[in-house]
Each structure stands twice: as C-alpha cells, then as structure tokens.
C-alpha cells in the first residue's frame, strides 16, 4: 500500500483541473537527482493530462544528471514565465528559501502553490501538500501519482527519472528510509515499462574524469577525526577547485567516505564557496541527527543527511560545527 494515498489523490485531482492551463514545476537550488527526477516525472504526468507544464531551476545541472533534461526540458528560472503560469508546484523542498528566485516570487504571489516533498518542517504557505518524512525520496511520492491515478501513463522516460531520484536518495537502497513500498515501486516500473537500472547507475556514478579523481584525492587527504574518532571532517578549499579545474558538483558523494571509517558516526564536508562555507552532513547512527545539527547553521534536511551554511572563515567553521555535533554524542 502506498503512503499518503488520499493526499496524492487529492493533489492529483487539483492538478488535473489545470487542463489546458500553465503549471510551473520548480526544484530546489543546487539540484540533485531526486529533485530533477521528480520534476521531470511530474511534468510528464501533467502533460499526459493536457496540462501545459514548465520546469524551472535557478542553477545548471551536474553532468551526471543533465541527461534527465532529454526526458523533459528544465529551463533557467524566469520570473516572466512564472508570472504567466496559473499555479506553481514545488518538489523536493518545503520552504521558499530552498528555491531561489521561484521561492521569492511565490512568497509575494497570490497564485495557488502546491508542494511534494519528504523533508521535515514544511512552511505553511502552500495550498495543498504531499509531505512525508518517512518516504525514501520525493521520486517515490511522484511515483504514487502514476500508480494511484493510472499506471498506464507511466512511460520509460518517466520511470528512468523516478529511478534516478530513488537510487541516489536511498544511497543505492541502503538507507533506513527504504521500505517495501520503495522496492515495490521499482519492481513495478521494471515490469511495466522495461526499466533497465544498470545504465542509469552507470550514468550517475561512473564516467568520472581524471580531474574529478584528483579532486577526490585532495579532499580525502584532508580527512580529520574528532570526538575520539566519532566524527570525521573533510575540507574542500576554493583552491582545490582551481587546481583540479572542477566545481562544487564534482564533490557529489565524497562526504560518505568519511562514514566509511571504522567507528565514525557522522561526517561533515566543509566547502568554500560564495564567500561562505557550505556544510554537507551525513550520519549512520541514531546517536547523531544531522537535521537537528544543520538547523543551527541555517540549514536542515533529514536525520541522516542534511546541509547548512557558516559565515566562515574555514577554521572557525570547523570549530563551531564540530562543537555543535559533539553535543549530541555527549547526550547519549
């Protein structure tokens, strides 16, 4: 049985009422596979129901997920285009601050605003929401629109987009957010449209450049342990991007290497960017809730994966962030 059946059916009915009208589907800044996959799959679902769907994001897509735009074009956010739309749907985020220009526009807009997401602490600005923190991914929730409405609308491009989001947000199905429903959704996509999972995995995780491997080597060389080996930190100075001719997107997944160290319960990577320090936090233990941790640094996310910001400089960021994380360990 799918989660949130009634809410998904209610939102599906509302969205289908925009037949022959324009609906914008927006995804969060610094997009990942779950937000783009859910955005693409939802736009394809809307199109099946004669809704004129438009997908927007402030930022460019990383090379390993840019292929999703072949299944539905994701355009740079345009305030003029947003103003022409009759409604806006936010996917994989639940607060306007996560959506850049679209979020700012929505806060002053009187348009109907919808949200589909699996993060905690949603804002109360939305007309209707499908919000489930127990869902493995936003893509799993979007899959529900197909199954609960008409699974015959699911095609191979939509299934590939959904699988890309599910496989990445579940850490290749190893996180505890994975449920029987998650596996059932993938099984049905394989059976229904002949989804092939290995090519998608290869597109996302393989094909790295020598520059990306050099970046990984430099960042892994920065690993430090704190709190008697319970917390690992990694650093990506602005200089390493220049030296390796890479960018922030090339760091995808590197923080998880910190968790691979024996006895480590949480890992943080500190990245210098935009005159601030970007924080990416991961946990593999109930002892450390990185969502709670990140909220002290203008961020948030899930108990096992979250992000935030620090004003810097880098050394001060490391000191402050590790200090906050250590409190959770000491309270256990």
C-alpha positions in Angstrom: 0.0 0.0 0.0 1.4 3.4 -1.0 1.8 6.1 1.6 -0.3 9.3 1.5 -2.9 7.8 -0.9 -5.6 10.3 0.0 -3.3 13.3 -0.2 -1.8 12.2 -3.5 -5.3 11.6 -5.0 -6.5 15.0 -3.8 -3.5 16.8 -5.2 -3.7 14.8 -8.5 -7.3 15.9 -8.8 -6.4 19.5 -8.2 -3.5 19.5 -10.7 -5.7 17.8 -13.4 -8.1 20.7 -13.1 -5.4 22.9 -14.8 -6.1 21.2 -18.1 -5.0 23.5 -21.0 -3.6 25.9 -18.4 0.0 26.5 -17.4 1.6 25.0 -14.4 5.2 25.6 -13.3 7.1 22.8 -11.5 10.2 24.2 -9.7 13.0 22.3 -8.0 15.5 23.5 -5.3 18.8 25.3 -5.9 21.9 23.2 -6.4 19.7 20.4 -7.8 20.3 16.7 -7.3 18.8 13.6 -9.0 15.8 13.4 -6.7 14.6 16.9 -7.3 15.2 16.8 -11.1 13.9 13.3 -11.4 10.7 14.2 -9.5 10.4 17.4 -11.5 10.8 15.6 -14.9 8.4 12.8 -14.0 5.7 15.1 -12.6 5.9 17.3 -15.7 5.5 14.2 -17.9 2.5 13.2 -15.8 0.9 16.6 -16.1 1.5 16.6 -19.9 -0.4 13.3 -20.1 -3.3 15.1 -18.6 -3.2 18.0 -21.1 -1.7 20.4 -18.6 1.0 22.8 -20.0 3.9 22.0 -17.7 7.1 24.0 -17.4 10.1 23.0 -15.3 12.4 25.6 -13.8 15.6 25.7 -11.7 18.0 28.6 -10.9 21.1 26.5 -11.4 22.8 24.4 -14.1 22.6 20.7 -13.7 25.6 18.5 -12.9 26.9 16.4 -15.8 25.8 13.1 -14.2 22.1 14.2 -14.2 21.9 16.5 -17.1 20.6 13.6 -19.3 17.3 13.9 -17.4 16.6 17.1 -19.4 16.4 14.9 -22.5 13.2 13.5 -20.9 11.7 16.9 -20.2 13.5 20.3 -20.5 14.4 22.0 -17.3 14.8 25.8 -18.0 16.6 28.5 -16.1 14.1 30.2 -13.8 12.3 33.1 -15.5 10.1 35.4 -13.4 8.2 36.4 -16.5 7.5 32.8 -17.3 6.5 32.1 -13.7 4.1 35.1 -13.8 2.4 33.5 -16.9 1.7 30.3 -15.0 -1.6 29.6 -13.3 -0.1 27.6 -10.4 3.3 26.5 -9.1 4.3 23.1 -7.8 7.4 22.9 -5.6 9.2 19.5 -5.5 11.8 18.1 -3.1 11.8 21.1 -0.8 9.3 22.6 1.6 10.4 26.2 2.2 10.7 29.1 -0.3 14.3 29.7 0.8 15.3 26.4 -0.9 14.0 27.6 -4.3 15.9 30.8 -5.1 14.0 33.1 -7.4 10.9 30.9 -7.6 10.7 30.9 -3.8 11.0 34.7 -3.6 8.3 35.0 -6.3 6.0 32.6 -4.6 6.1 34.4 -1.3 4.6 37.6 -2.9 2.5 35.8 -5.4 -1.2 35.1 -5.0 -1.1 32.0 -7.2 -2.0 28.6 -5.9 1.1 26.9 -4.5 1.5 23.1 -4.2 4.3 21.1 -2.6 5.5 17.5 -2.8 8.4 16.7 -0.5 9.9 14.3 2.1 11.8 16.7 4.3 10.7 17.8 7.8 9.4 21.2 8.9 7.3 22.4 5.9 6.3 26.0 5.6 2.6 26.8 5.9 2.4 28.8 2.7 1.1 26.0 0.4 -2.4 25.5 -0.9 -2.1 21.7 -0.7 0.8 19.4 0.2 2.0 15.8 0.0 4.6 15.8 2.7 6.0 12.5 4.1 9.3 12.4 6.0 9.3 8.6 6.0 9.3 8.4 2.2 12.6 7.4 0.7 12.6 10.2 -1.8 10.4 12.7 -3.5 10.5 10.5 -6.6 8.8 7.7 -4.6 6.0 10.1 -3.8 5.7 11.2 -7.5 5.5 7.5 -8.5 2.3 7.5 -6.4 0.7 9.9 -8.8 1.1 7.4 -11.6 0.0 4.3 -9.6 -2.9 5.8 -7.9 -4.2 7.6 -11.0 -3.4 5.5 -14.0 -0.2 3.4 -14.2 -0.6 3.1 -17.9 0.5 6.8 -18.1 4.0 5.7 -16.9 6.5 5.5 -19.8 10.2 4.7 -19.9 11.5 8.3 -19.6 9.4 8.9 -16.5 10.5 5.6 -15.0 14.1 6.4 -15.6 13.7 9.9 -14.0 12.0 8.3 -11.0 14.6 5.6 -10.6 17.4 8.2 -10.7 16.0 10.0 -7.8 15.2 6.9 -5.8 18.6 5.2 -6.2 20.5 8.4 -5.3 18.4 9.5 -2.3 18.5 6.0 -0.8 22.2 5.6 -1.2 21.6 2.7 -3.6 18.9 1.3 -1.4 21.0 1.1 1.8 19.4 3.9 3.9 16.8 3.1 6.5 14.2 5.2 4.7 13.9 2.4 2.2 10.7 0.4 2.6 8.8 -2.4 0.9 6.9 0.3 -1.0 10.2 1.6 -2.4 11.2 -1.8 -3.8 7.6 -2.4 -5.0 7.7 0.9 -7.0 10.9 -0.1 -8.7 9.7 -3.6 -9.4 6.5 -2.3 -11.0 8.5 0.2 -13.1 10.7 -2.7 -14.3 7.7 -4.8 -15.1 5.5 -2.1 -16.6 7.9 -0.3 -19.0 11.0 -2.5 -19.0 13.1 -0.2 -16.9 16.9 -1.1 -17.1 18.6 0.0 -13.9 22.3 -0.6 -14.7 22.6 2.1 -17.4 21.1 4.7 -15.0 23.5 3.7 -12.3 26.4 4.0 -14.8 25.3 7.4 -15.9 25.1 8.7 -12.4 28.1 7.1 -10.7 30.6 6.2 -13.5 32.4 8.1 -16.2 34.4 10.4 -13.8 37.2 12.5 -15.3 40.8 12.5 -14.2 40.2 15.9 -12.8 37.3 14.7 -10.6 39.5 11.9 -9.3 42.3 14.4 -8.5 39.7 16.5 -6.6 38.6 13.4 -4.6 42.2 12.6 -3.8 42.9 16.1 -2.4 39.7 16.2 -0.4 40.2 12.7 1.1 43.7 13.7 2.0 42.1 16.4 4.3 40.2 13.9 6.5 40.4 14.6 10.2 38.8 12.7 13.1 37.2 14.4 16.1 35.5 13.4 19.3 37.5 10.2 19.8 37.0 9.2 16.2 33.2 9.5 16.2 33.1 12.5 13.8 35.0 12.8 10.5 35.6 16.1 8.7 36.7 16.8 5.1 37.6 20.1 3.5 37.3 21.4 0.0 39.2 24.7 -0.1 38.5 27.1 -3.0 42.0 26.4 -4.2 41.4 22.7 -4.9 38.7 23.5 -7.4 41.1 25.8 -9.2 43.9 23.3 -9.1 41.8 20.5 -10.4 39.6 22.6 -12.7 36.4 21.2 -11.1 33.5 22.6 -9.2 31.1 22.0 -6.3 29.0 19.4 -8.2 32.1 17.2 -8.5 32.1 16.7 -4.8 28.9 14.5 -5.0 29.1 11.6 -2.6 32.6 12.3 -1.3 31.3 13.1 2.3 30.1 9.5 2.5 33.7 8.3 2.5 34.0 9.8 6.0 31.3 7.5 7.2 33.3 4.5 5.8 35.9 5.0 8.6 35.6 2.5 11.4 33.6 3.8 14.4 32.7 7.1 12.7 29.0 8.1 13.4 28.9 11.3 11.4 30.8 13.1 8.7 30.9 16.7 7.5 32.5 18.2 4.4 33.3 22.0 4.5 33.3 23.6 1.1 34.4 27.2 0.4 32.0 28.8 -1.9 30.3 32.2 -2.5 32.3 33.8 0.4 30.7 31.3 2.8 31.3 27.7 3.9 28.8 25.1 2.6 28.2 22.3 5.0 27.1 18.8 4.0 26.5 16.4 6.9 25.9 12.7 7.0 25.1 10.2 9.8 25.0 6.5 10.0 23.8 6.3 13.7 20.7 7.1 15.7 23.1 8.9 18.1 23.5 11.8 15.6 20.6 13.6 14.0 22.3 15.8 11.4 19.0 17.6 10.6 19.0 19.0 14.2 22.7 19.7 13.8 22.3 21.6 10.5 19.4 23.7 11.7 21.9 25.5 13.9 23.7 26.6 10.8 20.9 28.0 8.6 20.1 24.6 7.1 18.3 21.3 7.6 17.4 18.1 5.8 17.0 14.6 7.2 18.2 12.8 10.3 20.9 11.0 8.2 21.6 13.7 5.5 21.5 17.5 5.8 23.2 20.7 4.8 23.8 24.2 6.1 26.0 27.3 5.9 28.6 29.0 8.0 29.9 32.6 7.5 33.5 31.4 7.8 36.4 31.5 7.8 37.0 27.8 7.3 38.9 27.1 10.6 36.1 28.9 12.6 33.5 26.9 10.7 35.2 23.6 11.6 35.5 24.6 15.2 31.9 25.7 15.5 30.3 22.9 13.6 32.2 20.1 15.3 31.4 21.6 18.7 27.6 21.5 18.0 27.8 17.9 16.7 29.7 16.8 19.7 26.8 17.8 22.0 24.6 15.0 20.5 27.3 12.4 21.2 27.7 13.6 24.8 23.9 13.5 25.4 23.8 9.8 24.6 
